[in-house]
């Protein structure tokens, strides 16, 4: 399993929307569209730079919930 180059650096809202859509699309392609835990863990593993620093400061309840994560 090789992860595609889906990376989020925290540049702006457009990048954020594209990132979330790419994660959802990949989940759909792999039959994981209803697996929010997979989407959350995949997405957080693909954070870089400013986005990774932002994630480090999030409350743990947000870090553990896909719906809260994509709203943050």
Predicted model as a PDB file, atoms N, CA, C, CB and O in Angstrom, pLDDT in the B-factor column:
MODEL        1                                                                  
ATOM      1  N   UNK A   1       0.851  -1.190   0.000  1.00 54.00           N  
ATOM      2  CA  UNK A   1       0.000   0.000   0.000  1.00 54.00           C  
ATOM      3  C   UNK A   1       0.880   1.231   0.000  1.00 54.00           C  
ATOM      4  CB  UNK A   1      -0.959   0.010   1.220  1.00 54.00           C  
ATOM      5  O   UNK A   1       1.637   1.463   0.942  1.00 54.00           O  
ATOM      6  N   UNK A   2       0.782   2.006  -1.039  1.00 60.00           N  
ATOM      7  CA  UNK A   2       1.541   3.251  -1.131  1.00 60.00           C  
ATOM      8  C   UNK A   2       0.554   4.403  -1.074  1.00 60.00           C  
ATOM      9  CB  UNK A   2       2.401   3.309  -2.439  1.00 60.00           C  
ATOM     10  O   UNK A   2      -0.367   4.492  -1.885  1.00 60.00           O  
ATOM     11  N   UNK A   3       0.760   5.282  -0.103  1.00 62.00           N  
ATOM     12  CA  UNK A   3      -0.140   6.429   0.044  1.00 62.00           C  
ATOM     13  C   UNK A   3       0.114   7.426  -1.084  1.00 62.00           C  
ATOM     14  CB  UNK A   3       0.050   7.112   1.429  1.00 62.00           C  
ATOM     15  O   UNK A   3       1.264   7.746  -1.385  1.00 62.00           O  
ATOM     16  N   UNK A   4      -0.946   7.911  -1.701  1.00 69.00           N  
ATOM     17  CA  UNK A   4      -0.771   8.927  -2.740  1.00 69.00           C  
ATOM     18  C   UNK A   4      -0.266  10.224  -2.122  1.00 69.00           C  
ATOM     19  CB  UNK A   4      -2.096   9.172  -3.499  1.00 69.00           C  
ATOM     20  O   UNK A   4      -0.302  10.394  -0.903  1.00 69.00           O  
ATOM     21  N   UNK A   5       0.190  11.111  -2.944  1.00 88.00           N  
ATOM     22  CA  UNK A   5       0.742  12.376  -2.461  1.00 88.00           C  
ATOM     23  C   UNK A   5      -0.378  13.354  -2.090  1.00 88.00           C  
ATOM     24  CB  UNK A   5       1.662  13.000  -3.528  1.00 88.00           C  
ATOM     25  O   UNK A   5      -0.572  14.384  -2.736  1.00 88.00           O  
ATOM     26  N   UNK A   6      -1.082  13.006  -1.061  1.00 94.00           N  
ATOM     27  CA  UNK A   6      -2.104  13.901  -0.499  1.00 94.00           C  
ATOM     28  C   UNK A   6      -1.464  14.518   0.737  1.00 94.00           C  
ATOM     29  CB  UNK A   6      -3.473  13.131  -0.147  1.00 94.00           C  
ATOM     30  O   UNK A   6      -1.274  13.848   1.752  1.00 94.00           O  
ATOM     31  N   UNK A   7      -1.138  15.786   0.640  1.00 95.00           N  
ATOM     32  CA  UNK A   7      -0.442  16.492   1.717  1.00 95.00           C  
ATOM     33  C   UNK A   7      -1.192  17.783   2.013  1.00 95.00           C  
ATOM     34  CB  UNK A   7       1.049  16.785   1.337  1.00 95.00           C  
ATOM     35  O   UNK A   7      -1.688  18.441   1.098  1.00 95.00           O  
ATOM     36  N   UNK A   8      -1.275  18.146   3.292  1.00 96.00           N  
ATOM     37  CA  UNK A   8      -1.871  19.424   3.675  1.00 96.00           C  
ATOM     38  C   UNK A   8      -0.858  20.224   4.468  1.00 96.00           C  
ATOM     39  CB  UNK A   8      -3.170  19.215   4.496  1.00 96.00           C  
ATOM     40  O   UNK A   8      -0.381  19.788   5.516  1.00 96.00           O  
ATOM     41  N   UNK A   9      -0.533  21.416   3.948  1.00 96.00           N  
ATOM     42  CA  UNK A   9       0.459  22.285   4.584  1.00 96.00           C  
ATOM     43  C   UNK A   9      -0.165  23.446   5.353  1.00 96.00           C  
ATOM     44  CB  UNK A   9       1.401  22.827   3.542  1.00 96.00           C  
ATOM     45  O   UNK A   9       0.534  24.156   6.075  1.00 96.00           O  
ATOM     46  N   UNK A  10      -1.463  23.642   5.206  1.00 95.00           N  
ATOM     47  CA  UNK A  10      -2.130  24.721   5.929  1.00 95.00           C  
ATOM     48  C   UNK A  10      -2.027  26.066   5.247  1.00 95.00           C  
ATOM     49  CB  UNK A  10      -1.567  24.830   7.295  1.00 95.00           C  
ATOM     50  O   UNK A  10      -2.022  27.101   5.914  1.00 95.00           O  
ATOM     51  N   UNK A  11      -1.946  26.068   3.924  1.00 94.00           N  
ATOM     52  CA  UNK A  11      -1.771  27.306   3.169  1.00 94.00           C  
ATOM     53  C   UNK A  11      -3.008  28.210   3.226  1.00 94.00           C  
ATOM     54  CB  UNK A  11      -1.441  26.983   1.725  1.00 94.00           C  
ATOM     55  O   UNK A  11      -2.906  29.389   3.566  1.00 94.00           O  
ATOM     56  N   UNK A  12      -4.177  27.647   2.890  1.00 95.00           N  
ATOM     57  CA  UNK A  12      -5.398  28.458   2.877  1.00 95.00           C  
ATOM     58  C   UNK A  12      -6.631  27.560   2.835  1.00 95.00           C  
ATOM     59  CB  UNK A  12      -5.399  29.425   1.671  1.00 95.00           C  
ATOM     60  O   UNK A  12      -6.527  26.333   2.835  1.00 95.00           O  
ATOM     61  N   UNK A  13      -7.783  28.189   2.800  1.00 94.00           N  
ATOM     62  CA  UNK A  13      -9.045  27.453   2.794  1.00 94.00           C  
ATOM     63  C   UNK A  13      -9.237  26.582   1.565  1.00 94.00           C  
ATOM     64  CB  UNK A  13     -10.181  28.408   2.896  1.00 94.00           C  
ATOM     65  O   UNK A  13      -9.803  25.493   1.661  1.00 94.00           O  
ATOM     66  N   UNK A  14      -8.776  27.045   0.415  1.00 96.00           N  
ATOM     67  CA  UNK A  14      -8.906  26.250  -0.808  1.00 96.00           C  
ATOM     68  C   UNK A  14      -8.090  24.967  -0.710  1.00 96.00           C  
ATOM     69  CB  UNK A  14      -8.460  27.066  -2.032  1.00 96.00           C  
ATOM     70  O   UNK A  14      -8.554  23.898  -1.109  1.00 96.00           O  
ATOM     71  N   UNK A  15      -6.878  25.074  -0.179  1.00 96.00           N  
ATOM     72  CA  UNK A  15      -6.052  23.889   0.002  1.00 96.00           C  
ATOM     73  C   UNK A  15      -6.723  22.928   0.980  1.00 96.00           C  
ATOM     74  CB  UNK A  15      -4.645  24.277   0.503  1.00 96.00           C  
ATOM     75  O   UNK A  15      -6.697  21.713   0.784  1.00 96.00           O  
ATOM     76  N   UNK A  16      -7.322  23.479   2.031  1.00 95.00           N  
ATOM     77  CA  UNK A  16      -8.000  22.671   3.037  1.00 95.00           C  
ATOM     78  C   UNK A  16      -9.165  21.895   2.422  1.00 95.00           C  
ATOM     79  CB  UNK A  16      -8.499  23.558   4.182  1.00 95.00           C  
ATOM     80  O   UNK A  16      -9.309  20.695   2.657  1.00 95.00           O  
ATOM     81  N   UNK A  17      -9.984  22.574   1.646  1.00 96.00           N  
ATOM     82  CA  UNK A  17     -11.121  21.917   1.007  1.00 96.00           C  
ATOM     83  C   UNK A  17     -10.664  20.825   0.048  1.00 96.00           C  
ATOM     84  CB  UNK A  17     -11.976  22.941   0.264  1.00 96.00           C  
ATOM     85  O   UNK A  17     -11.255  19.746   0.013  1.00 96.00           O  
ATOM     86  N   UNK A  18      -9.625  21.091  -0.723  1.00 95.00           N  
ATOM     87  CA  UNK A  18      -9.095  20.104  -1.661  1.00 95.00           C  
ATOM     88  C   UNK A  18      -8.529  18.899  -0.918  1.00 95.00           C  
ATOM     89  CB  UNK A  18      -8.013  20.734  -2.548  1.00 95.00           C  
ATOM     90  O   UNK A  18      -8.678  17.763  -1.368  1.00 95.00           O  
ATOM     91  N   UNK A  19      -7.885  19.143   0.213  1.00 96.00           N  
ATOM     92  CA  UNK A  19      -7.314  18.066   1.018  1.00 96.00           C  
ATOM     93  C   UNK A  19      -8.408  17.156   1.559  1.00 96.00           C  
ATOM     94  CB  UNK A  19      -6.485  18.640   2.173  1.00 96.00           C  
ATOM     95  O   UNK A  19      -8.314  15.934   1.441  1.00 96.00           O  
ATOM     96  N   UNK A  20      -9.435  17.736   2.144  1.00 97.00           N  
ATOM     97  CA  UNK A  20     -10.545  16.945   2.702  1.00 97.00           C  
ATOM     98  C   UNK A  20     -11.234  16.147   1.595  1.00 97.00           C  
ATOM     99  CB  UNK A  20     -11.572  17.867   3.419  1.00 97.00           C  
ATOM    100  O   UNK A  20     -11.560  14.975   1.780  1.00 97.00           O  
ATOM    101  N   UNK A  21     -11.453  16.787   0.441  1.00 96.00           N  
ATOM    102  CA  UNK A  21     -12.079  16.083  -0.684  1.00 96.00           C  
ATOM    103  C   UNK A  21     -11.201  14.926  -1.156  1.00 96.00           C  
ATOM    104  CB  UNK A  21     -12.343  17.056  -1.849  1.00 96.00           C  
ATOM    105  O   UNK A  21     -11.719  13.859  -1.489  1.00 96.00           O  
ATOM    106  N   UNK A  22      -9.881  15.120  -1.190  1.00 96.00           N  
ATOM    107  CA  UNK A  22      -8.969  14.057  -1.631  1.00 96.00           C  
ATOM    108  C   UNK A  22      -8.966  12.889  -0.651  1.00 96.00           C  
ATOM    109  CB  UNK A  22      -7.545  14.606  -1.794  1.00 96.00           C  
ATOM    110  O   UNK A  22      -8.925  11.730  -1.063  1.00 96.00           O  
ATOM    111  N   UNK A  23      -9.007  13.188   0.632  1.00 96.00           N  
ATOM    112  CA  UNK A  23      -9.051  12.119   1.639  1.00 96.00           C  
ATOM    113  C   UNK A  23     -10.354  11.334   1.492  1.00 96.00           C  
ATOM    114  CB  UNK A  23      -8.925  12.705   3.081  1.00 96.00           C  
ATOM    115  O   UNK A  23     -10.346  10.103   1.530  1.00 96.00           O  
ATOM    116  N   UNK A  24     -11.463  12.038   1.325  1.00 96.00           N  
ATOM    117  CA  UNK A  24     -12.749  11.355   1.158  1.00 96.00           C  
ATOM    118  C   UNK A  24     -12.782  10.521  -0.121  1.00 96.00           C  
ATOM    119  CB  UNK A  24     -13.890  12.374   1.141  1.00 96.00           C  
ATOM    120  O   UNK A  24     -13.305   9.407  -0.127  1.00 96.00           O  
ATOM    121  N   UNK A  25     -12.226  11.059  -1.194  1.00 95.00           N  
ATOM    122  CA  UNK A  25     -12.199  10.333  -2.469  1.00 95.00           C  
ATOM    123  C   UNK A  25     -11.366   9.052  -2.345  1.00 95.00           C  
ATOM    124  CB  UNK A  25     -11.630  11.234  -3.591  1.00 95.00           C  
ATOM    125  O   UNK A  25     -11.772   7.996  -2.830  1.00 95.00           O  
ATOM    126  N   UNK A  26     -10.215   9.148  -1.704  1.00 95.00           N  
ATOM    127  CA  UNK A  26      -9.372   7.970  -1.502  1.00 95.00           C  
ATOM    128  C   UNK A  26     -10.099   6.927  -0.645  1.00 95.00           C  
ATOM    129  CB  UNK A  26      -8.036   8.370  -0.839  1.00 95.00           C  
ATOM    130  O   UNK A  26     -10.054   5.732  -0.939  1.00 95.00           O  
ATOM    131  N   UNK A  27     -10.760   7.386   0.403  1.00 96.00           N  
ATOM    132  CA  UNK A  27     -11.518   6.468   1.260  1.00 96.00           C  
ATOM    133  C   UNK A  27     -12.597   5.762   0.448  1.00 96.00           C  
ATOM    134  CB  UNK A  27     -12.153   7.226   2.452  1.00 96.00           C  
ATOM    135  O   UNK A  27     -12.804   4.559   0.603  1.00 96.00           O  
ATOM    136  N   UNK A  28     -13.281   6.498  -0.412  1.00 96.00           N  
ATOM    137  CA  UNK A  28     -14.323   5.912  -1.260  1.00 96.00           C  
ATOM    138  C   UNK A  28     -13.721   4.858  -2.191  1.00 96.00           C  
ATOM    139  CB  UNK A  28     -15.037   7.011  -2.084  1.00 96.00           C  
ATOM    140  O   UNK A  28     -14.264   3.762  -2.328  1.00 96.00           O  
ATOM    141  N   UNK A  29     -12.595   5.196  -2.832  1.00 94.00           N  
ATOM    142  CA  UNK A  29     -11.942   4.268  -3.760  1.00 94.00           C  
ATOM    143  C   UNK A  29     -11.525   2.970  -3.073  1.00 94.00           C  
ATOM    144  CB  UNK A  29     -10.722   4.929  -4.390  1.00 94.00           C  
ATOM    145  O   UNK A  29     -11.512   1.911  -3.700  1.00 94.00           O  
ATOM    146  N   UNK A  30     -11.188   3.048  -1.803  1.00 94.00           N  
ATOM    147  CA  UNK A  30     -10.711   1.877  -1.068  1.00 94.00           C  
ATOM    148  C   UNK A  30     -11.806   1.188  -0.261  1.00 94.00           C  
ATOM    149  CB  UNK A  30      -9.592   2.276  -0.149  1.00 94.00           C  
ATOM    150  O   UNK A  30     -11.528   0.284   0.527  1.00 94.00           O  
ATOM    151  N   UNK A  31     -13.054   1.619  -0.459  1.00 96.00           N  
ATOM    152  CA  UNK A  31     -14.158   1.003   0.261  1.00 96.00           C  
ATOM    153  C   UNK A  31     -14.218   1.405   1.723  1.00 96.00           C  
ATOM    154  CB  UNK A  31     -14.059  -0.480   0.160  1.00 96.00           C  
ATOM    155  O   UNK A  31     -14.767   0.677   2.550  1.00 96.00           O  
ATOM    156  N   UNK A  32     -13.655   2.564   2.042  1.00 97.00           N  
ATOM    157  CA  UNK A  32     -13.588   3.022   3.429  1.00 97.00           C  
ATOM    158  C   UNK A  32     -14.370   4.316   3.655  1.00 97.00           C  
ATOM    159  CB  UNK A  32     -12.143   3.222   3.835  1.00 97.00           C  
ATOM    160  O   UNK A  32     -14.104   5.043   4.611  1.00 97.00           O  
ATOM    161  N   UNK A  33     -15.317   4.600   2.792  1.00 96.00           N  
ATOM    162  CA  UNK A  33     -16.046   5.867   2.855  1.00 96.00           C  
ATOM    163  C   UNK A  33     -16.788   6.073   4.175  1.00 96.00           C  
ATOM    164  CB  UNK A  33     -17.028   5.942   1.716  1.00 96.00           C  
ATOM    165  O   UNK A  33     -17.052   7.209   4.568  1.00 96.00           O  
ATOM    166  N   UNK A  34     -17.124   4.980   4.858  1.00 96.00           N  
ATOM    167  CA  UNK A  34     -17.833   5.102   6.137  1.00 96.00           C  
ATOM    168  C   UNK A  34     -16.908   4.921   7.331  1.00 96.00           C  
ATOM    169  CB  UNK A  34     -18.957   4.087   6.210  1.00 96.00           C  
ATOM    170  O   UNK A  34     -17.360   4.922   8.476  1.00 96.00           O  
ATOM    171  N   UNK A  35     -15.627   4.765   7.071  1.00 97.00           N  
ATOM    172  CA  UNK A  35     -14.656   4.552   8.142  1.00 97.00           C  
ATOM    173  C   UNK A  35     -14.003   5.879   8.530  1.00 97.00           C  
ATOM    174  CB  UNK A  35     -13.581   3.526   7.708  1.00 97.00           C  
ATOM    175  O   UNK A  35     -12.932   6.234   8.038  1.00 97.00           O  
ATOM    176  N   UNK A  36     -14.670   6.589   9.412  1.00 97.00           N  
ATOM    177  CA  UNK A  36     -14.184   7.917   9.815  1.00 97.00           C  
ATOM    178  C   UNK A  36     -12.856   7.852  10.555  1.00 97.00           C  
ATOM    179  CB  UNK A  36     -15.215   8.605  10.691  1.00 97.00           C  
ATOM    180  O   UNK A  36     -12.048   8.777  10.475  1.00 97.00           O  
ATOM    181  N   UNK A  37     -12.631   6.752  11.278  1.00 96.00           N  
ATOM    182  CA  UNK A  37     -11.341   6.609  11.968  1.00 96.00           C  
ATOM    183  C   UNK A  37     -10.205   6.509  10.957  1.00 96.00           C  
ATOM    184  CB  UNK A  37     -11.347   5.365  12.886  1.00 96.00           C  
ATOM    185  O   UNK A  37      -9.152   7.119  11.143  1.00 96.00           O  
ATOM    186  N   UNK A  38     -10.415   5.738   9.883  1.00 97.00           N  
ATOM    187  CA  UNK A  38      -9.376   5.620   8.859  1.00 97.00           C  
ATOM    188  C   UNK A  38      -9.093   6.984   8.237  1.00 97.00           C  
ATOM    189  CB  UNK A  38      -9.797   4.608   7.768  1.00 97.00           C  
ATOM    190  O   UNK A  38      -7.935   7.372   8.085  1.00 97.00           O  
ATOM    191  N   UNK A  39     -10.153   7.712   7.877  1.00 97.00           N  
ATOM    192  CA  UNK A  39      -9.970   9.032   7.260  1.00 97.00           C  
ATOM    193  C   UNK A  39      -9.217   9.969   8.200  1.00 97.00           C  
ATOM    194  CB  UNK A  39     -11.333   9.646   6.880  1.00 97.00           C  
ATOM    195  O   UNK A  39      -8.324  10.700   7.771  1.00 97.00           O  
ATOM    196  N   UNK A  40      -9.577   9.944   9.474  1.00 98.00           N  
ATOM    197  CA  UNK A  40      -8.919  10.808  10.451  1.00 98.00           C  
ATOM    198  C   UNK A  40      -7.434  10.470  10.570  1.00 98.00           C  
ATOM    199  CB  UNK A  40      -9.601  10.682  11.818  1.00 98.00           C  
ATOM    200  O   UNK A  40      -6.590  11.363  10.514  1.00 98.00           O  
ATOM    201  N   UNK A  41      -7.117   9.208  10.732  1.00 96.00           N  
ATOM    202  CA  UNK A  41      -5.715   8.816  10.910  1.00 96.00           C  
ATOM    203  C   UNK A  41      -4.907   9.022   9.631  1.00 96.00           C  
ATOM    204  CB  UNK A  41      -5.626   7.352  11.349  1.00 96.00           C  
ATOM    205  O   UNK A  41      -3.741   9.413   9.691  1.00 96.00           O  
ATOM    206  N   UNK A  42      -5.510   8.764   8.488  1.00 96.00           N  
ATOM    207  CA  UNK A  42      -4.807   9.023   7.231  1.00 96.00           C  
ATOM    208  C   UNK A  42      -4.528  10.517   7.091  1.00 96.00           C  
ATOM    209  CB  UNK A  42      -5.633   8.509   6.024  1.00 96.00           C  
ATOM    210  O   UNK A  42      -3.407  10.921   6.784  1.00 96.00           O  
ATOM    211  N   UNK A  43      -5.562  11.335   7.320  1.00 97.00           N  
ATOM    212  CA  UNK A  43      -5.407  12.787   7.164  1.00 97.00           C  
ATOM    213  C   UNK A  43      -4.347  13.346   8.103  1.00 97.00           C  
ATOM    214  CB  UNK A  43      -6.737  13.490   7.415  1.00 97.00           C  
ATOM    215  O   UNK A  43      -3.515  14.152   7.684  1.00 97.00           O  
ATOM    216  N   UNK A  44      -4.364  12.936   9.347  1.00 97.00           N  
ATOM    217  CA  UNK A  44      -3.396  13.502  10.298  1.00 97.00           C  
ATOM    218  C   UNK A  44      -1.973  13.052   9.982  1.00 97.00           C  
ATOM    219  CB  UNK A  44      -3.761  13.101  11.733  1.00 97.00           C  
ATOM    220  O   UNK A  44      -1.015  13.744  10.326  1.00 97.00           O  
ATOM    221  N   UNK A  45      -1.827  11.911   9.336  1.00 96.00           N  
ATOM    222  CA  UNK A  45      -0.491  11.459   8.934  1.00 96.00           C  
ATOM    223  C   UNK A  45       0.035  12.232   7.736  1.00 96.00           C  
ATOM    224  CB  UNK A  45      -0.514   9.976   8.612  1.00 96.00           C  
ATOM    225  O   UNK A  45       1.224  12.158   7.427  1.00 96.00           O  
ATOM    226  N   UNK A  46      -0.836  12.975   7.058  1.00 96.00           N  
ATOM    227  CA  UNK A  46      -0.453  13.712   5.852  1.00 96.00           C  
ATOM    228  C   UNK A  46      -0.297  15.217   6.100  1.00 96.00           C  
ATOM    229  CB  UNK A  46      -1.483  13.482   4.764  1.00 96.00           C  
ATOM    230  O   UNK A  46      -0.181  15.987   5.147  1.00 96.00           O  
ATOM    231  N   UNK A  47      -0.293  15.639   7.360  1.00 97.00           N  
ATOM    232  CA  UNK A  47      -0.112  17.056   7.697  1.00 97.00           C  
ATOM    233  C   UNK A  47       1.368  17.408   7.693  1.00 97.00           C  
ATOM    234  CB  UNK A  47      -0.736  17.379   9.076  1.00 97.00           C  
ATOM    235  O   UNK A  47       2.208  16.608   8.106  1.00 97.00           O  
ATOM    236  N   UNK A  48       1.678  18.607   7.223  1.00 97.00           N  
ATOM    237  CA  UNK A  48       3.063  19.083   7.182  1.00 97.00           C  
ATOM    238  C   UNK A  48       3.101  20.558   7.581  1.00 97.00           C  
ATOM    239  CB  UNK A  48       3.683  18.880   5.763  1.00 97.00           C  
ATOM    240  O   UNK A  48       2.100  21.265   7.466  1.00 97.00           O  
ATOM    241  N   UNK A  49       4.242  21.009   8.043  1.00 97.00           N  
ATOM    242  CA  UNK A  49       4.477  22.423   8.307  1.00 97.00           C  
ATOM    243  C   UNK A  49       3.476  23.055   9.258  1.00 97.00           C  
ATOM    244  CB  UNK A  49       4.464  23.170   7.032  1.00 97.00           C  
ATOM    245  O   UNK A  49       3.234  22.556  10.358  1.00 97.00           O  
ATOM    246  N   UNK A  50       2.898  24.165   8.811  1.00 97.00           N  
ATOM    247  CA  UNK A  50       1.950  24.927   9.626  1.00 97.00           C  
ATOM    248  C   UNK A  50       0.758  24.070  10.047  1.00 97.00           C  
ATOM    249  CB  UNK A  50       1.461  26.159   8.858  1.00 97.00           C  
ATOM    250  O   UNK A  50       0.273  24.194  11.172  1.00 97.00           O  
ATOM    251  N   UNK A  51       0.290  23.213   9.166  1.00 97.00           N  
ATOM    252  CA  UNK A  51      -0.856  22.351   9.487  1.00 97.00           C  
ATOM    253  C   UNK A  51      -0.510  21.364  10.602  1.00 97.00           C  
ATOM    254  CB  UNK A  51      -1.318  21.585   8.234  1.00 97.00           C  
ATOM    255  O   UNK A  51      -1.336  21.094  11.473  1.00 97.00           O  
ATOM    256  N   UNK A  52       0.692  20.837  10.574  1.00 97.00           N  
ATOM    257  CA  UNK A  52       1.115  19.906  11.616  1.00 97.00           C  
ATOM    258  C   UNK A  52       1.240  20.610  12.964  1.00 97.00           C  
ATOM    259  CB  UNK A  52       2.446  19.251  11.237  1.00 97.00           C  
ATOM    260  O   UNK A  52       0.867  20.051  13.995  1.00 97.00           O  
ATOM    261  N   UNK A  53       1.759  21.822  12.959  1.00 97.00           N  
ATOM    262  CA  UNK A  53       1.857  22.605  14.204  1.00 97.00           C  
ATOM    263  C   UNK A  53       0.465  22.963  14.729  1.00 97.00           C  
ATOM    264  CB  UNK A  53       2.685  23.897  13.971  1.00 97.00           C  
ATOM    265  O   UNK A  53       0.238  22.940  15.939  1.00 97.00           O  
ATOM    266  N   UNK A  54      -0.460  23.290  13.837  1.00 96.00           N  
ATOM    267  CA  UNK A  54      -1.849  23.580  14.214  1.00 96.00           C  
ATOM    268  C   UNK A  54      -2.464  22.351  14.876  1.00 96.00           C  
ATOM    269  CB  UNK A  54      -2.688  24.009  12.971  1.00 96.00           C  
ATOM    270  O   UNK A  54      -3.108  22.454  15.920  1.00 96.00           O  
ATOM    271  N   UNK A  55      -2.260  21.189  14.259  1.00 96.00           N  
ATOM    272  CA  UNK A  55      -2.828  19.955  14.791  1.00 96.00           C  
ATOM    273  C   UNK A  55      -2.287  19.655  16.187  1.00 96.00           C  
ATOM    274  CB  UNK A  55      -2.533  18.786  13.851  1.00 96.00           C  
ATOM    275  O   UNK A  55      -3.022  19.174  17.049  1.00 96.00           O  
ATOM    276  N   UNK A  56      -1.027  19.933  16.408  1.00 96.00           N  
ATOM    277  CA  UNK A  56      -0.413  19.657  17.713  1.00 96.00           C  
ATOM    278  C   UNK A  56      -1.079  20.455  18.825  1.00 96.00           C  
ATOM    279  CB  UNK A  56       1.081  19.974  17.674  1.00 96.00           C  
ATOM    280  O   UNK A  56      -1.069  20.027  19.980  1.00 96.00           O  
ATOM    281  N   UNK A  57      -1.656  21.601  18.500  1.00 96.00           N  
ATOM    282  CA  UNK A  57      -2.299  22.457  19.505  1.00 96.00           C  
ATOM    283  C   UNK A  57      -3.788  22.170  19.691  1.00 96.00           C  
ATOM    284  CB  UNK A  57      -2.120  23.900  19.127  1.00 96.00           C  
ATOM    285  O   UNK A  57      -4.418  22.740  20.582  1.00 96.00           O  
ATOM    286  N   UNK A  58      -4.352  21.304  18.871  1.00 96.00           N  
ATOM    287  CA  UNK A  58      -5.781  21.004  18.984  1.00 96.00           C  
ATOM    288  C   UNK A  58      -6.089  20.247  20.271  1.00 96.00           C  
ATOM    289  CB  UNK A  58      -6.251  20.191  17.776  1.00 96.00           C  
ATOM    290  O   UNK A  58      -5.260  19.497  20.788  1.00 96.00           O  
ATOM    291  N   UNK A  59      -7.292  20.461  20.769  1.00 96.00           N  
ATOM    292  CA  UNK A  59      -7.794  19.690  21.902  1.00 96.00           C  
ATOM    293  C   UNK A  59      -7.915  18.221  21.478  1.00 96.00           C  
ATOM    294  CB  UNK A  59      -9.174  20.251  22.398  1.00 96.00           C  
ATOM    295  O   UNK A  59      -8.238  17.922  20.328  1.00 96.00           O  
ATOM    296  N   UNK A  60      -7.656  17.328  22.404  1.00 95.00           N  
ATOM    297  CA  UNK A  60      -7.661  15.899  22.079  1.00 95.00           C  
ATOM    298  C   UNK A  60      -9.014  15.408  21.582  1.00 95.00           C  
ATOM    299  CB  UNK A  60      -7.254  15.099  23.287  1.00 95.00           C  
ATOM    300  O   UNK A  60      -9.060  14.464  20.793  1.00 95.00           O  
ATOM    301  N   UNK A  61     -10.122  16.017  22.018  1.00 95.00           N  
ATOM    302  CA  UNK A  61     -11.435  15.586  21.527  1.00 95.00           C  
ATOM    303  C   UNK A  61     -11.564  15.853  20.029  1.00 95.00           C  
ATOM    304  CB  UNK A  61     -12.564  16.305  22.295  1.00 95.00           C  
ATOM    305  O   UNK A  61     -12.209  15.079  19.321  1.00 95.00           O  
ATOM    306  N   UNK A  62     -10.968  16.924  19.544  1.00 96.00           N  
ATOM    307  CA  UNK A  62     -11.000  17.243  18.114  1.00 96.00           C  
ATOM    308  C   UNK A  62     -10.087  16.289  17.354  1.00 96.00           C  
ATOM    309  CB  UNK A  62     -10.575  18.714  17.865  1.00 96.00           C  
ATOM    310  O   UNK A  62     -10.416  15.855  16.250  1.00 96.00           O  
ATOM    311  N   UNK A  63      -8.943  15.966  17.944  1.00 95.00           N  
ATOM    312  CA  UNK A  63      -7.989  15.064  17.288  1.00 95.00           C  
ATOM    313  C   UNK A  63      -8.545  13.658  17.120  1.00 95.00           C  
ATOM    314  CB  UNK A  63      -6.698  15.007  18.081  1.00 95.00           C  
ATOM    315  O   UNK A  63      -8.034  12.891  16.303  1.00 95.00           O  
ATOM    316  N   UNK A  64      -9.577  13.307  17.872  1.00 95.00           N  
ATOM    317  CA  UNK A  64     -10.102  11.947  17.859  1.00 95.00           C  
ATOM    318  C   UNK A  64     -11.427  11.793  17.117  1.00 95.00           C  
ATOM    319  CB  UNK A  64     -10.272  11.475  19.256  1.00 95.00           C  
ATOM    320  O   UNK A  64     -12.023  10.716  17.139  1.00 95.00           O  
ATOM    321  N   UNK A  65     -11.895  12.858  16.458  1.00 96.00           N  
ATOM    322  CA  UNK A  65     -13.208  12.817  15.807  1.00 96.00           C  
ATOM    323  C   UNK A  65     -13.112  13.456  14.419  1.00 96.00           C  
ATOM    324  CB  UNK A  65     -14.281  13.547  16.674  1.00 96.00           C  
ATOM    325  O   UNK A  65     -12.808  14.643  14.300  1.00 96.00           O  
ATOM    326  N   UNK A  66     -13.370  12.672  13.378  1.00 96.00           N  
ATOM    327  CA  UNK A  66     -13.249  13.155  12.003  1.00 96.00           C  
ATOM    328  C   UNK A  66     -14.120  14.380  11.755  1.00 96.00           C  
ATOM    329  CB  UNK A  66     -13.622  12.050  11.024  1.00 96.00           C  
ATOM    330  O   UNK A  66     -13.647  15.357  11.175  1.00 96.00           O  
ATOM    331  N   UNK A  67     -15.372  14.352  12.177  1.00 96.00           N  
ATOM    332  CA  UNK A  67     -16.272  15.473  11.931  1.00 96.00           C  
ATOM    333  C   UNK A  67     -15.780  16.746  12.620  1.00 96.00           C  
ATOM    334  CB  UNK A  67     -17.682  15.132  12.409  1.00 96.00           C  
ATOM    335  O   UNK A  67     -15.822  17.825  12.027  1.00 96.00           O  
ATOM    336  N   UNK A  68     -15.314  16.631  13.864  1.00 96.00           N  
ATOM    337  CA  UNK A  68     -14.777  17.806  14.563  1.00 96.00           C  
ATOM    338  C   UNK A  68     -13.466  18.275  13.919  1.00 96.00           C  
ATOM    339  CB  UNK A  68     -14.548  17.483  16.059  1.00 96.00           C  
ATOM    340  O   UNK A  68     -13.203  19.475  13.833  1.00 96.00           O  
ATOM    341  N   UNK A  69     -12.658  17.329  13.475  1.00 96.00           N  
ATOM    342  CA  UNK A  69     -11.384  17.658  12.834  1.00 96.00           C  
ATOM    343  C   UNK A  69     -11.594  18.481  11.576  1.00 96.00           C  
ATOM    344  CB  UNK A  69     -10.613  16.388  12.498  1.00 96.00           C  
ATOM    345  O   UNK A  69     -10.908  19.483  11.378  1.00 96.00           O  
ATOM    346  N   UNK A  70     -12.533  18.080  10.716  1.00 95.00           N  
ATOM    347  CA  UNK A  70     -12.714  18.817   9.452  1.00 95.00           C  
ATOM    348  C   UNK A  70     -13.405  20.164   9.668  1.00 95.00           C  
ATOM    349  CB  UNK A  70     -13.529  17.975   8.463  1.00 95.00           C  
ATOM    350  O   UNK A  70     -13.384  21.016   8.780  1.00 95.00           O  
ATOM    351  N   UNK A  71     -14.012  20.363  10.828  1.00 94.00           N  
ATOM    352  CA  UNK A  71     -14.618  21.648  11.146  1.00 94.00           C  
ATOM    353  C   UNK A  71     -13.628  22.616  11.786  1.00 94.00           C  
ATOM    354  CB  UNK A  71     -15.796  21.445  12.063  1.00 94.00           C  
ATOM    355  O   UNK A  71     -13.834  23.829  11.756  1.00 94.00           O  
ATOM    356  N   UNK A  72     -12.562  22.084  12.360  1.00 92.00           N  
ATOM    357  CA  UNK A  72     -11.602  22.906  13.130  1.00 92.00           C  
ATOM    358  C   UNK A  72     -10.783  23.813  12.232  1.00 92.00           C  
ATOM    359  CB  UNK A  72     -10.664  22.015  13.938  1.00 92.00           C  
ATOM    360  O   UNK A  72      -9.937  24.563  12.719  1.00 92.00           O  
TER     361      UNK A  72                                                      
ENDMDL                                                                          
END                                                                             
